[in-house]
């Protein structure tokens, strides 16, 4: 774990604690631990943390620099998210190519396209239940939450700048 001083003055250990709780709730949910089955709460906590952090970042930059640069914000976001996203999709696609019959692989290709466009939530919402039997053949299903978050990251900064 990195020291707070190496992460900058804006480091919040309490946020990391909330993230840890959220991760544990999601993991326990997927392991079907009955007394800790708050996976949905874990995802909600992540969304709230994202909203808090993005709002704080925009407001702080707006106040200290007299404005907020959307292109710099989106470039930072892309550098942070896209490498992991593309790596996940690449290795998942290798597995899907080996394991899936052609019709399932074709459907997987649709999930790849929508996930890259940050619309995975739309793709999966329109075609399957998160807990249905078909979910077993959708290895990118977990990217629905990234789609929701990225859509928020597209809309919220613009809305907040209008308010500021």
N, C-alpha and C positions, 0 to 999 in steps of 0.2 A: 504494500500500500504506500502511496506517495504521501510525503509530508504536506501539510496544508500550505506551507510557504512555497513549495514548488508548484502548487496548483494555482497560485495567485491569491490576491486578497479577497476574492469573491467566493472562495471555496466554502461550502456549507456542509459540515459533517452530519448535521441533522438530516439534510436531504439524502445523503448516502444511506443513513439509517432507514429512512422511509423507503428508499429503493430496495434495500435488503428485505424489508418486511414484504413489500409488493412482490418481489421475486419468490420469496418463500410461499406466499399465498398461491401464486400461480403454479409453482412446482407441486405443492400439496394437492391442489385441485386436480392436476393431471395424474398424480399418483393415486387419486381417489381416496385420500385420507379424509374420512367422514367428518371428524371434529375440526378440521382445518380446511374446509372446502371453499374458501373465499377467493377463488381464482378471478372472478369478475371484479371483486373489490381490488385485487392487486392490479389489474389492468386500469381500473378507474384511478387508482393512486398514481400510476405512471402518467396518465393523462393530466391529472391535476398538477403534478410536479412539472411537466412540460409547459403547461400554461403559465404557471408561476414563474418559471425560469425565463421563458421567452419574454413575458411581460416585463420582468425586471431588467433583462438585457436591453430591450428596446427603450424603456423609460430612462435607464441610466445613461445610455449612449446619447439619447436625445437631449438630456439635461446637461451632460458634461461637454458634448461636442456641438450642441446647437442644431442637431439633426440626426437622422438615422439613415444609413446607406443600405437599401434593400439588396442591391447586387452583392455587396460584401457579406451580408447576412446569409443570403441563399448560397453563395460560394462556400462559406464556412460549413453550412449545413450539408452541402453536397460532399465536401471533403470528409466530413465525419461519417455520413451514412452510406454513401455509394460504394466504397470499397468492400465493406462487410456485406452489403446487399448483393453485389455482383458475385462475390466469392460464394455466398450461400446459394445463390441461384445456379452458379456454374457446377458446384459439386452435387447439388440436388439433381440437376439435369443429367449429370453422368449416371447417377444411381437410377433415375427414372428411365433413362435410355436402356439400361441393362435389364431392369426389372419389369417395366410396363409393356403390355401388348400395344400395338399401334394405336388403337382407339383411345386408350388411357393416356398414351404419350401425347397424342394430339390435344386432348383436353388439358394436359399439363402445359403444353405450349401456350395455350390461352392464358393460363394462370401466370406464366412467366411474363407475357406481354403486359397484362394488366398490372402485375406487381411492379415491373420496371417503370410503368407510367404512374405509379402511386395510386392505383385504382383497384388494388387487390380486394379491398372490402366490397366494392361494387361487383366484381366478378364472383366472389364467393357467396355474397348475399343472394345473388340472382340464381345461383345454381345448386346450392347444397346447404344442409344443416351442419353447423360446426360439430355437432355430436352425432350425426347420422352415420350409417355404415359407409357411405361414399367418402366421408372425411378421411378414411384410412388410405384412400388412393389419391389424396391431395396433399403432397408433402410441403407445399408452400402456403397452406391454409393459415398458418400463424402470421403471415404477412398482412392479414386484414387489418390488424391494429396499427401497423406502420402506415398503411394507406390512410387511415383515419387521421393519424398524427400529422402526416405530411400535408394532407388537405387543410388541416388546421393551421399549419405553418405557412401555407400559401395565403390564407384569408386573414388570419388574426393580425399579422403585422400591418397590413394595409388598413384594416379597421382601426387599429390602435393609433396609427399615424394620423388618421383623420381626426380622432379624438384629441390628440396632442396638439 
